[in-house]
Amino acid sequence: MAVYVLKRLLTMIPLLIGITIICFLVMHLAPGSPTDLHTELTPHASPEARERLMELYGLDKPLHEQYLLWLKKLASLDLGNSFSPDGRPVWDKIAERLPITITINVLSMILIIVVSIPLGVLSAVYRNSLFDKVTAVFVFIGFAMPTFWLALLLMILFGINLGWLPISGIRSLNYEYFPTWYQHVDLVKHLVLPVLLSAFGGLAGMSRYMRSNMLEVIKQDYITTARAKGLSESTVIFKHALRNALLPVITILGLSVPALIGGSVIFETIFAVPGMGQLFYLSVMSRDYPVVMGILFIGALLTLLGNLLADVSYAAADPRIRVS
């Protein structure tokens, strides 16, 4: 297992480099430039000032030289400085927002696992029942409903009409003056809507995957043999069938990491959550290349680590993979 993990870690290096090359080229093909915000909005900005800014940011060099310079800095774990007026290091801007994004994504993943797996198992065991049909309706709604539209509806319902939950930010204005116990309550209240929205689509899809896998597994001969031995139905379902039905789901969970990270851009912008997704959106709008590249690198790294975790979990669930 250790050798397998080491090999996977080594193969991640060329994958990361390939991802950064594609992202770097696509980003520079987009219209606009970081100097536009400084020159076009200033009536008296001269072409010479624009050229000096291009030289300051290193944008006067060919694309391959710009990329190699960025890659050289990355080798020493330096993502450079932001093009924004504050000129802060990219690591500092990402570090203060990354924990929020990871927290929301981890909570969303936990919610998906805790809800979708039992939902799929019960739908398969009680197939064609009223519960299965109600679950199917929920799944179709989850697939069809746009996340941003649902977010606006929930904000109007729970935030404006009922006043139960806050609709923006991660903390209240007077957060530092609250008692310690209420600070935690306030944080949870701010996280409810972003976490639910982040997990909503995954809940629908994962429960269907789990149902279809369970339906395939419970038809197998070894399940019939286990029942013939007199084992209880709960033992047959949750010990013998569930473990084998989880194998494809583990892979899907690993592949859902990119969707969660990408979805952060949407719901963090809608709910004004100061996370990495919101920073990415603002950086793209201002053509802040170092911050955009830094976030893309972190996102790609987290995605590859998620896939690695899925493969390791796959091996842990299936002894045949460990032996091979």
C-alpha positions as CSV (number, residue, x, y, z in Angstrom):
1,M,0.0,0.0,0.0
2,A,2.8,2.4,0.8
3,V,4.5,1.8,-2.5
4,Y,1.2,2.3,-4.3
5,V,0.6,5.7,-2.5
6,L,4.2,6.8,-3.3
7,K,3.7,6.0,-7.0
8,R,0.5,7.9,-7.1
9,L,2.1,10.9,-5.4
10,L,4.9,10.9,-8.0
11,T,2.5,10.8,-10.9
12,M,0.7,13.8,-9.5
13,I,3.7,16.0,-10.3
14,P,3.4,15.9,-14.1
15,L,-0.4,16.1,-13.8
16,L,-0.1,19.3,-11.8
17,I,2.3,20.8,-14.3
18,G,0.0,20.0,-17.2
19,I,-3.0,21.5,-15.4
20,T,-1.0,24.7,-14.7
21,I,0.1,25.0,-18.3
22,I,-3.4,24.8,-19.6
23,C,-4.8,27.2,-17.0
24,F,-2.0,29.7,-17.6
25,L,-2.7,29.7,-21.4
26,V,-6.4,29.9,-21.1
27,M,-6.2,32.7,-18.5
28,H,-3.9,34.8,-20.8
29,L,-6.2,34.2,-23.8
30,A,-9.1,35.9,-21.9
31,P,-9.7,39.5,-22.9
32,G,-8.4,42.3,-20.7
33,S,-5.2,42.9,-18.8
34,P,-4.3,43.7,-15.2
35,T,-3.1,47.1,-16.3
36,D,-6.5,48.0,-17.7
37,L,-7.9,48.7,-14.2
38,H,-5.0,51.1,-13.5
39,T,-5.0,52.9,-16.9
40,E,-8.4,52.8,-18.5
41,L,-10.1,54.2,-15.4
42,T,-7.5,57.0,-15.1
43,P,-8.1,59.6,-17.8
44,H,-4.5,61.0,-17.6
45,A,-2.7,57.6,-17.8
46,S,-0.2,57.7,-20.6
47,P,0.9,54.7,-22.8
48,E,4.3,55.0,-21.1
49,A,2.6,54.4,-17.7
50,R,0.9,51.3,-19.1
51,E,4.3,50.0,-20.4
52,R,5.9,50.6,-17.0
53,L,3.1,48.6,-15.4
54,M,3.5,45.8,-17.9
55,E,7.2,45.7,-17.1
56,L,6.6,45.8,-13.4
57,Y,4.2,42.8,-13.5
58,G,6.5,41.0,-16.0
59,L,3.8,40.9,-18.6
60,D,6.1,42.3,-21.3
61,K,7.9,38.9,-21.6
62,P,6.7,36.1,-23.8
63,L,4.2,33.7,-22.4
64,H,6.6,30.8,-22.0
65,E,9.0,33.0,-20.1
66,Q,6.3,34.2,-17.8
67,Y,5.2,30.6,-17.1
68,L,8.8,29.4,-16.4
69,L,9.3,32.3,-14.0
70,W,6.1,31.4,-12.2
71,L,7.0,27.7,-12.1
72,K,10.5,28.5,-10.8
73,K,8.9,30.5,-7.9
74,L,6.4,27.6,-7.3
75,A,9.3,25.2,-6.9
76,S,10.4,27.3,-3.9
77,L,6.7,27.4,-2.7
78,D,6.5,31.1,-3.7
79,L,3.3,32.1,-5.5
80,G,4.4,35.7,-6.0
81,N,2.6,38.9,-5.0
82,S,-0.9,40.0,-6.0
83,F,-1.4,42.5,-8.8
84,S,-4.0,44.3,-6.6
85,P,-3.2,47.6,-5.0
86,D,-2.3,46.0,-1.7
87,G,0.4,43.9,-3.3
88,R,0.1,41.2,-0.7
89,P,1.7,37.8,-1.1
90,V,-0.6,35.3,-2.8
91,W,0.0,32.7,0.0
92,D,-1.3,35.2,2.6
93,K,-4.5,36.0,0.7
94,I,-5.2,32.3,0.1
95,A,-4.2,31.2,3.6
96,E,-6.8,33.4,5.2
97,R,-9.6,32.2,3.0
98,L,-8.7,28.5,2.4
99,P,-9.8,27.2,5.9
100,I,-13.4,28.6,5.3
101,T,-13.6,26.9,1.9
102,I,-12.2,23.6,3.1
103,T,-14.6,23.6,6.2
104,I,-17.6,24.1,4.0
105,N,-16.5,21.5,1.5
106,V,-15.7,18.9,4.2
107,L,-19.0,19.5,5.9
108,S,-20.8,19.2,2.6
109,M,-19.0,15.9,1.8
110,I,-19.9,14.5,5.3
111,L,-23.5,15.5,4.8
112,I,-23.6,13.8,1.3
113,I,-22.1,10.6,2.8
114,V,-24.3,10.5,5.9
115,V,-27.6,11.2,4.0
116,S,-27.2,9.8,0.5
117,I,-25.8,6.3,1.4
118,P,-28.6,5.3,3.8
119,L,-31.1,6.9,1.4
120,G,-29.8,4.9,-1.5
121,V,-29.7,1.7,0.5
122,L,-33.3,2.0,1.8
123,S,-34.5,2.9,-1.7
124,A,-32.9,-0.3,-3.0
125,V,-34.2,-2.5,-0.2
126,Y,-37.7,-1.1,-0.5
127,R,-37.7,-0.6,-4.2
128,N,-41.0,0.5,-5.9
129,S,-42.4,1.4,-2.5
130,L,-43.8,4.8,-1.6
131,F,-40.5,5.8,0.0
132,D,-38.6,4.9,-3.2
133,K,-41.0,7.0,-5.3
134,V,-40.7,10.0,-3.0
135,T,-37.0,9.7,-3.1
136,A,-37.0,9.5,-6.9
137,V,-39.0,12.8,-7.0
138,F,-36.5,14.4,-4.6
139,V,-33.6,13.3,-6.9
140,F,-35.2,14.6,-10.1
141,I,-35.8,17.9,-8.4
142,G,-32.2,18.0,-7.2
143,F,-30.9,17.3,-10.7
144,A,-33.2,19.9,-12.4
145,M,-33.1,22.8,-9.9
146,P,-30.3,25.4,-10.5
147,T,-28.3,25.9,-7.4
148,F,-28.1,29.7,-7.6
149,W,-31.9,29.9,-8.0
150,L,-32.5,27.6,-5.0
151,A,-30.0,29.7,-3.0
152,L,-32.0,32.9,-3.7
153,L,-35.2,31.1,-2.7
154,L,-33.7,29.9,0.6
155,M,-32.3,33.4,1.3
156,I,-35.7,34.9,0.9
157,L,-37.5,32.2,3.0
158,F,-35.1,31.7,5.9
159,G,-33.3,35.0,5.8
160,I,-35.9,37.6,5.0
161,N,-39.4,36.2,5.6
162,L,-38.6,34.0,8.6
163,G,-35.4,35.7,9.8
164,W,-34.0,32.4,11.1
165,L,-30.7,32.4,9.3
166,P,-28.2,35.1,8.1
167,I,-27.9,35.4,4.3
168,S,-24.4,36.8,3.9
169,G,-20.9,36.6,5.4
170,I,-19.5,34.1,7.9
171,R,-19.9,36.1,11.1
172,S,-22.2,38.7,12.4
173,L,-21.1,42.3,12.7
174,N,-20.8,42.2,16.5
175,Y,-19.3,38.7,16.6
176,E,-16.4,39.6,18.9
177,Y,-18.8,40.9,21.6
178,F,-20.8,37.7,21.7
179,P,-20.3,35.1,24.5
180,T,-18.1,32.2,23.4
181,W,-21.0,29.7,23.2
182,Y,-23.0,32.1,21.0
183,Q,-20.0,32.7,18.7
184,H,-20.2,29.0,17.8
185,V,-23.9,29.3,17.3
186,D,-23.5,32.3,15.1
187,L,-20.9,30.5,13.0
188,V,-23.1,27.5,12.6
189,K,-26.1,29.6,11.6
190,H,-23.9,31.3,8.9
191,L,-22.7,27.9,7.6
192,V,-26.2,26.2,7.3
193,L,-27.2,27.6,4.0
194,P,-23.8,27.4,2.2
195,V,-23.3,23.8,3.3
196,L,-26.8,22.8,2.3
197,L,-26.5,24.4,-1.1
198,S,-23.1,22.9,-1.7
199,A,-24.3,19.4,-0.8
200,F,-27.7,19.5,-2.5
201,G,-26.7,18.4,-5.9
202,G,-24.4,15.7,-4.5
203,L,-27.1,14.3,-2.3
204,A,-29.4,13.7,-5.3
205,G,-26.8,12.1,-7.5
206,M,-25.0,10.0,-4.8
207,S,-28.3,8.5,-3.6
208,R,-29.1,7.3,-7.1
209,Y,-25.7,5.8,-7.5
210,M,-26.0,4.0,-4.2
211,R,-29.5,2.7,-5.1
212,S,-28.4,1.3,-8.5
213,N,-25.3,-0.3,-7.0
214,M,-27.3,-1.9,-4.2
215,L,-29.9,-3.3,-6.6
216,E,-27.1,-4.9,-8.6
217,V,-25.4,-6.4,-5.5
218,I,-28.5,-7.8,-3.8
219,K,-29.2,-9.9,-6.9
220,Q,-25.9,-11.7,-6.6
221,D,-25.6,-15.3,-5.7
222,Y,-23.6,-14.7,-2.5
223,I,-26.4,-12.6,-1.1
224,T,-28.8,-15.4,-1.7
225,T,-26.3,-17.8,0.0
226,A,-26.0,-15.5,3.0
227,R,-29.8,-15.4,3.4
228,A,-29.9,-19.2,3.0
229,K,-27.5,-19.6,5.9
230,G,-30.0,-17.9,8.1
231,L,-28.3,-14.6,8.6
232,S,-30.5,-11.7,9.6
233,E,-31.6,-9.3,6.9
234,S,-29.7,-6.4,8.5
235,T,-26.5,-8.4,8.5
236,V,-27.0,-9.4,4.8
237,I,-27.7,-5.8,3.7
238,F,-25.3,-3.8,5.8
239,K,-22.4,-6.2,6.2
240,H,-22.3,-8.2,2.9
241,A,-24.1,-6.1,0.3
242,L,-23.2,-2.6,1.4
243,R,-19.5,-3.1,1.5
244,N,-19.4,-4.2,-2.2
245,A,-22.0,-1.6,-3.3
246,L,-19.8,1.1,-1.8
247,L,-16.9,0.5,-4.2
248,P,-18.2,2.6,-7.2
249,V,-19.6,5.2,-4.8
250,I,-16.1,5.7,-3.3
251,T,-14.8,6.5,-6.8
252,I,-17.7,9.0,-7.4
253,L,-17.0,10.7,-4.1
254,G,-13.4,11.2,-5.1
255,L,-14.5,12.7,-8.4
256,S,-17.0,15.0,-6.7
257,V,-14.2,17.0,-5.0
258,P,-13.6,19.2,-8.1
259,A,-17.4,19.9,-8.3
260,L,-17.5,21.0,-4.7
261,I,-14.4,23.2,-5.1
262,G,-15.8,24.7,-8.4
263,G,-19.2,25.2,-6.7
264,S,-17.5,27.3,-4.1
265,V,-17.2,30.1,-6.6
266,I,-21.0,30.2,-7.0
267,F,-22.3,29.9,-3.4
268,E,-19.5,31.9,-1.8
269,T,-20.2,34.8,-4.2
270,I,-24.0,34.5,-3.6
271,F,-23.7,34.4,0.2
272,A,-20.7,36.7,0.3
273,V,-18.6,34.1,2.1
274,P,-15.0,35.2,2.4
275,G,-13.6,32.0,1.0
276,M,-11.3,30.9,-1.8
277,G,-14.2,30.8,-4.3
278,Q,-15.1,34.4,-3.7
279,L,-11.4,35.4,-3.9
280,F,-11.1,33.5,-7.2
281,Y,-14.1,35.3,-8.7
282,L,-12.8,38.7,-7.7
283,S,-9.3,37.9,-8.9
284,V,-10.6,36.8,-12.3
285,M,-12.7,40.0,-12.7
286,S,-9.6,42.1,-11.9
287,R,-7.2,39.8,-14.0
288,D,-5.0,39.2,-10.9
289,Y,-3.0,36.5,-12.6
290,P,-0.8,35.4,-9.6
291,V,-3.9,34.9,-7.3
292,V,-5.8,33.1,-10.0
293,M,-2.9,30.8,-10.7
294,G,-2.3,30.2,-7.0
295,I,-6.0,29.2,-6.5
296,L,-6.0,27.0,-9.5
297,F,-2.9,25.3,-8.3
298,I,-4.3,24.7,-4.8
299,G,-7.6,23.5,-6.3
300,A,-5.8,21.1,-8.6
301,L,-3.8,19.8,-5.7
302,L,-6.8,19.2,-3.6
303,T,-8.6,17.5,-6.5
304,L,-5.7,15.1,-7.0
305,L,-5.5,14.4,-3.3
306,G,-9.2,13.7,-3.3
307,N,-8.8,11.2,-6.1
308,L,-5.8,9.6,-4.2
309,L,-7.9,9.3,-1.1
310,A,-10.7,7.7,-3.1
311,D,-8.2,5.1,-4.5
312,V,-6.8,4.3,-1.1
313,S,-10.4,4.0,0.3
314,Y,-11.2,1.7,-2.6
315,A,-8.3,-0.5,-1.7
316,A,-9.3,-0.5,2.0
317,A,-12.8,-1.6,1.1
318,D,-11.8,-4.3,-1.3
319,P,-9.2,-6.8,-0.1
320,R,-8.5,-8.0,-3.7
321,I,-7.1,-4.6,-4.6
322,R,-4.8,-4.7,-1.6
323,V,-3.5,-8.1,-2.6
324,S,-2.9,-7.1,-6.2
